[in-house]
Amino acid sequence: MGELYDAGCIAFSQANAPLLDTQVLLRALDYATTFGFTVWLQPQDAYLARDGVAHDGEVASRLGLPAIPTCAEIIALNTILQLVRETGARVHLCRLSSAGGVDLVRAAKREGLPITCDISINHLHLTEHDIGYFNAHCRLIPPLRSVRDRAALRAGLVDGTIDALVSDHAPVDVDAKQLPFEAAEPGATGLELLLPLTLAWARSEALPLITALARITSAPAKILGIPAGQLNPGQPADLCIFDPEREWVVTPKNLKSQGKNTPFLNHLMQGKVSHTLVGGFIIHEDSRA
């Protein structure tokens, strides 16, 4: 960790690979605490999630899909939180998906544990029912969960229990999605949809624009500990200019990502980035803006 930090790393993670040895995780968190590093972890028990492809609910039962129960998240989350109590490590919890997970994080924050968390834009808007008739675009990790879980995620994002909203941008090759649901590769392109779907959430909750935008700008920057996500004198002009009213349809042609897979294909969106600036220089301009 020390060498990686010296090389420029600002956070440490296992990505989607589960860390099965809790003693190794305990030692890693101890080490991270010593140097003030933040560790990013996705709470999902590898054994309970093994071979699962959908939420353990009515839809998975009806379609005959191997399921991942919410306790896979709850058990892993309880383990992580207890290790945080033992070590005092700063931990960021990635992509919560369940109501129980939100409740645990809310209680842990009240306890004063140094944790933050995020959810994906997909789980903010979709549920297990969007799988429909084996829609492989909805094959995601963690799986899309129940309507109750989604309601808890939305409430947690509004009240601040959930710190940030992420795109969970994981584009997949077209061929890898044109398979039976169980065999399809998990993931969805999300970067270009983060803004319009955040705006849609803000409208549905009657939230001020600045409050909603903070969840995808200044809040993630604060978690990362970097001077970004806000406009201040003297800071680099890294920003996006967008039209919050512009309507567009999600089609493969309209997506810049090499991966065109998303559960929101053919959906009408409102809100589009017209210009992207880095260091004050325009690096992207939408000719159709």
C-alpha positions in Angstrom: 0.0 0.0 0.0 2.8 2.4 0.9 4.5 2.0 -2.4 1.3 2.4 -4.3 0.5 5.6 -2.4 3.9 7.0 -3.2 3.2 6.2 -6.8 0.0 8.3 -6.7 -2.7 5.9 -5.6 -5.4 7.6 -3.5 -7.5 4.6 -2.5 -7.2 0.8 -2.3 -9.6 -1.9 -3.3 -10.1 -5.5 -4.2 -12.5 -4.3 -7.0 -15.0 -7.1 -7.6 -12.7 -9.9 -6.3 -13.9 -11.0 -2.8 -11.4 -11.1 0.0 -12.2 -14.4 1.6 -9.6 -14.3 4.4 -10.9 -12.0 7.1 -7.5 -12.1 8.8 -5.9 -10.6 5.7 -8.6 -7.9 5.6 -8.0 -7.1 9.3 -4.3 -6.7 8.7 -4.9 -4.6 5.6 -7.3 -2.3 7.5 -4.8 -2.0 10.4 -2.1 -1.0 7.9 -4.4 1.5 6.2 -5.3 3.0 9.5 -1.6 3.6 10.3 -1.1 5.7 7.2 -4.6 7.2 6.9 -5.5 5.4 3.7 -9.1 4.8 2.7 -10.0 1.2 1.7 -12.9 0.6 -0.8 -14.9 -2.6 -0.3 -18.0 -4.1 -1.9 -20.0 -5.9 0.7 -20.9 -9.3 -0.8 -20.3 -12.7 0.7 -18.6 -14.7 -2.0 -20.1 -18.0 -0.9 -23.7 -16.8 -0.7 -23.4 -15.0 -4.0 -21.6 -17.9 -5.7 -23.2 -18.7 -9.1 -26.1 -16.3 -8.4 -27.3 -13.9 -11.2 -30.4 -12.3 -9.8 -32.0 -11.1 -6.6 -33.5 -13.9 -4.4 -37.1 -13.0 -4.9 -40.2 -13.6 -7.0 -38.7 -12.9 -10.4 -35.7 -15.3 -9.9 -38.1 -18.0 -8.7 -40.4 -17.5 -11.7 -37.6 -17.5 -14.2 -35.6 -20.3 -12.6 -32.5 -18.1 -12.1 -29.8 -18.8 -9.5 -30.3 -16.2 -6.9 -28.2 -13.9 -4.6 -30.0 -13.3 -1.3 -29.8 -9.9 0.4 -28.1 -11.6 3.4 -25.0 -11.9 1.1 -24.7 -8.2 1.4 -25.8 -8.0 5.1 -23.3 -10.6 6.4 -20.4 -9.1 4.5 -21.3 -5.6 5.6 -21.5 -6.7 9.3 -18.1 -8.2 9.0 -16.6 -5.1 7.5 -18.2 -2.8 10.0 -16.9 -4.9 12.9 -13.4 -4.8 11.5 -13.8 -1.0 11.2 -14.7 -0.9 14.9 -11.6 -3.0 15.6 -9.1 -0.9 13.5 -10.6 2.5 13.1 -9.9 2.3 9.4 -11.7 4.6 6.9 -13.7 2.4 4.6 -15.9 3.3 1.6 -18.6 0.8 0.8 -19.3 0.4 -2.9 -22.7 -0.2 -4.5 -25.0 -1.0 -1.7 -28.2 -2.6 -3.0 -30.5 -3.5 -0.1 -32.7 -1.9 2.5 -30.9 -3.9 5.2 -27.6 -2.5 4.0 -28.9 1.0 4.2 -30.1 0.5 7.7 -26.7 -0.9 8.8 -24.9 2.0 7.3 -27.2 4.5 8.9 -26.7 2.9 12.3 -22.9 2.8 11.8 -22.7 6.4 10.9 -24.7 7.3 14.0 -22.2 5.3 16.0 -19.5 7.4 14.5 -17.7 4.9 12.4 -15.5 6.4 9.6 -17.5 5.0 6.7 -18.9 6.4 3.5 -21.0 4.6 0.8 -22.4 4.8 -2.7 -25.1 3.3 -4.8 -25.3 2.8 -8.6 -27.6 4.8 -10.9 -29.0 1.5 -12.1 -30.2 0.5 -8.6 -31.6 3.9 -8.0 -34.0 3.5 -10.9 -34.5 -0.2 -11.6 -35.7 -3.3 -9.7 -35.7 -7.1 -10.3 -38.9 -6.7 -12.3 -37.0 -4.9 -15.1 -35.3 -8.2 -15.9 -38.7 -8.9 -17.6 -38.2 -11.9 -19.8 -34.5 -12.6 -19.3 -33.2 -9.1 -20.3 -29.5 -9.6 -20.2 -28.9 -5.8 -20.0 -30.2 -6.1 -16.4 -27.6 -8.7 -15.5 -25.6 -6.6 -13.0 -23.5 -7.0 -9.8 -24.9 -6.6 -7.3 -28.3 -7.8 -8.7 -31.2 -5.5 -9.1 -33.3 -6.0 -6.0 -36.9 -5.5 -4.8 -39.1 -2.4 -5.0 -38.7 -2.1 -1.2 -34.9 -2.2 -1.5 -35.0 0.5 -4.2 -37.2 2.7 -2.1 -34.7 2.4 0.8 -31.9 3.3 -1.5 -33.7 6.4 -2.7 -34.6 7.5 0.8 -31.0 6.9 2.0 -29.7 9.1 -0.9 -32.1 11.9 0.0 -31.4 11.9 3.8 -27.6 11.7 3.3 -27.1 8.1 4.6 -25.8 7.3 1.2 -23.0 9.7 0.3 -22.6 9.4 -3.5 -24.3 8.2 -6.7 -22.1 6.4 -9.2 -22.4 5.4 -12.8 -21.0 1.9 -12.2 -19.7 2.2 -15.7 -19.0 -1.4 -16.8 -19.4 -1.7 -20.6 -19.6 -5.2 -22.0 -18.9 -6.5 -25.5 -22.1 -7.0 -27.5 -21.5 -10.7 -27.9 -21.2 -11.2 -24.2 -24.7 -9.8 -23.7 -26.3 -11.8 -26.5 -26.4 -14.9 -24.4 -28.9 -16.5 -22.0 -29.3 -14.4 -18.9 -27.4 -16.8 -16.7 -24.4 -16.9 -19.1 -24.3 -13.2 -20.0 -21.5 -11.1 -18.6 -22.6 -8.7 -15.9 -22.3 -4.9 -16.3 -23.7 -1.9 -18.1 -22.4 1.2 -19.7 -23.3 4.1 -17.4 -21.1 7.1 -17.7 -23.2 9.0 -20.3 -26.4 8.2 -18.4 -25.3 9.4 -15.0 -26.3 13.0 -15.5 -29.8 12.5 -17.0 -30.7 9.8 -14.6 -29.5 11.9 -11.7 -31.6 14.8 -13.0 -34.6 12.4 -13.3 -34.1 11.3 -9.7 -33.9 15.0 -8.6 -37.2 15.8 -10.4 -39.0 12.8 -8.8 -37.9 13.8 -5.3 -38.4 17.6 -5.9 -34.7 18.2 -4.9 -32.8 21.4 -5.7 -30.5 20.9 -8.7 -27.4 21.7 -6.7 -28.2 19.1 -4.1 -28.6 16.4 -6.7 -25.4 17.4 -8.6 -23.4 17.3 -5.3 -24.1 13.5 -5.1 -22.1 13.0 -8.4 -19.5 15.8 -8.1 -18.4 17.2 -4.8 -19.4 14.2 -2.7 -17.3 11.6 -4.6 -14.4 14.1 -4.7 -14.6 14.4 -0.9 -14.6 10.7 -0.5 -11.5 10.4 -2.7 -9.9 13.3 -0.9 -9.2 15.3 -4.1 -9.7 19.0 -4.8 -12.4 18.5 -7.5 -16.1 18.5 -8.0 -16.7 22.2 -7.2 -16.0 25.6 -8.6 -13.6 27.7 -6.5 -11.2 30.5 -7.5 -7.7 29.1 -8.3 -8.9 25.6 -8.9 -8.5 23.9 -12.3 -11.5 24.5 -14.6 -12.5 20.8 -14.8 -16.2 20.9 -15.6 -19.1 19.9 -17.8 -21.6 22.3 -19.4 -25.0 20.7 -19.9 -28.5 21.5 -20.9 -30.9 20.2 -18.3 -33.9 20.4 -20.6 -32.4 18.7 -23.7 -34.2 15.5 -24.6 -32.5 12.6 -26.3 -33.1 8.8 -26.8 -30.6 6.2 -25.6 -29.6 4.3 -28.7 -26.3 2.5 -29.6 -25.7 5.3 -32.1 -26.0 8.0 -29.5 -23.7 6.4 -27.0 -19.9 7.2 -27.2 -18.8 4.2 -25.1 -17.5 1.2 -27.0 -20.0 -0.8 -24.9 -23.6 -0.1 -25.9 -25.2 -2.3 -23.3 -27.6 -0.6 -20.9 -31.0 -1.4 -19.4 -32.0 2.1 -20.5 -31.8 1.5 -24.3 -34.6 3.3 -26.2 -35.5 5.3 -23.1 -36.1 9.0 -23.4 -33.6 11.1 -21.3 -33.7 14.7 -20.3 -30.3 16.4 -19.8 -27.3 16.3 -22.0 -23.6 17.4 -21.6 -22.6 19.7 -24.4 -19.0 20.6 -23.5 -16.4 19.0 -21.2 -13.4 21.1 -20.1 -10.2 19.9 -18.4 -7.9 22.5 -17.1 -9.9 25.2 -18.9 -9.5 23.5 -22.3 -12.5 22.1 -24.2 -11.8 18.4 -24.8 -15.3 17.4 -25.8 -18.0 19.3 -27.7 -21.3 17.8 -28.8 -21.8 19.1 -32.3 -25.6 18.5 -32.0 -25.9 20.7 -28.9 
